[in-house]
Amino acid sequence: MKGKNGKALANARAAAGSLNGQSLGNALRTTAESWTPALNGMHDRATASAASLRKSAEGNDVTPVHERDMAGGPARDPHPELRPQRSGSPFG
């Protein structure tokens, strides 16, 4: 994300430079300057959120039940009461 943001801002600055002295050039320069802190902040927040998600995931055991139970015998359903009950009907 940071690379693409930087490239977009650099392109805006380059375009502003080629239009130096014109109102559009000044507007492009102002836009690039005002967006730089916003895009950098967004990148920093996304990086921090990703780190928080990784840390949270590391604290949870996400191994499926059937894989945990393989060493101790056949897999057990930890919540059989949540499974739909089958009737004799082929329609459920």
C-alpha positions as CSV (number, residue, x, y, z in Angstrom):
1,M,0.0,0.0,0.0
2,K,2.7,2.5,0.9
3,G,4.5,2.0,-2.4
4,K,1.4,2.6,-4.4
5,N,0.5,5.6,-2.3
6,G,4.0,7.0,-2.7
7,K,3.9,6.5,-6.4
8,A,0.5,8.3,-6.8
9,L,1.8,11.2,-4.7
10,A,5.0,11.4,-6.7
11,N,3.1,11.4,-10.0
12,A,0.8,14.2,-8.7
13,R,3.9,16.2,-7.7
14,A,5.5,15.5,-11.1
15,A,2.4,16.6,-12.9
16,A,2.2,19.7,-10.7
17,G,5.8,20.5,-11.6
18,S,5.1,20.2,-15.3
19,L,2.2,22.7,-14.8
20,N,4.3,25.1,-12.8
21,G,2.8,28.5,-12.7
22,Q,-0.6,27.4,-13.7
23,S,-3.6,27.1,-11.3
24,L,-4.0,23.4,-12.0
25,G,-0.3,22.8,-11.1
26,N,-0.8,24.6,-7.8
27,A,-4.0,22.6,-7.1
28,L,-2.2,19.3,-7.8
29,R,0.7,20.3,-5.5
30,T,-1.6,21.3,-2.7
31,T,-3.6,18.0,-3.2
32,A,-0.4,15.9,-3.0
33,E,0.8,17.8,0.1
34,S,-2.5,17.4,1.9
35,W,-2.9,13.8,1.1
36,T,0.6,12.7,2.2
37,P,-0.1,12.7,5.9
38,A,-3.5,11.1,5.4
39,L,-2.2,8.2,3.3
40,N,0.8,7.7,5.6
41,G,-1.6,7.6,8.6
42,M,-3.8,5.1,6.9
43,H,-0.8,2.9,6.1
44,D,0.3,3.1,9.8
45,R,-3.2,2.2,11.1
46,A,-3.5,-0.8,8.6
47,T,-0.1,-2.0,9.8
48,A,-1.0,-1.7,13.4
49,S,-4.4,-3.5,12.8
50,A,-2.6,-6.3,11.0
51,A,-0.2,-6.7,13.9
52,S,-3.1,-6.8,16.4
53,L,-5.0,-9.4,14.4
54,R,-1.9,-11.6,14.2
55,K,-1.4,-11.3,18.0
56,S,-5.0,-12.1,18.6
57,A,-4.9,-15.1,16.3
58,E,-1.7,-16.4,18.0
59,G,-3.7,-16.4,21.3
60,N,-6.5,-18.6,19.9
61,D,-6.3,-22.3,19.1
62,V,-7.8,-22.5,15.6
63,T,-7.0,-26.1,15.0
64,P,-10.1,-28.0,13.9
65,V,-11.5,-30.4,16.5
66,H,-11.0,-33.5,14.2
67,E,-7.3,-32.7,13.9
68,R,-6.8,-32.2,17.7
69,D,-8.5,-35.5,18.4
70,M,-6.5,-37.6,15.8
71,A,-3.8,-38.4,18.3
72,G,-6.3,-39.4,21.0
73,G,-8.6,-41.6,19.0
74,P,-11.6,-40.9,16.8
75,A,-12.8,-37.4,16.5
76,R,-15.5,-36.3,18.9
77,D,-18.1,-33.7,18.1
78,P,-17.8,-31.1,20.9
79,H,-21.4,-30.0,20.4
80,P,-23.6,-32.8,19.1
81,E,-26.7,-31.0,20.3
82,L,-26.1,-28.3,17.6
83,R,-26.2,-30.8,14.7
84,P,-29.4,-31.2,12.8
85,Q,-31.4,-34.3,13.7
86,R,-32.1,-36.6,10.8
87,S,-35.6,-37.8,10.2
88,G,-36.6,-40.8,8.2
89,S,-37.6,-38.6,5.3
90,P,-35.2,-38.0,2.4
91,F,-36.2,-34.3,2.6
92,G,-34.7,-33.7,6.0
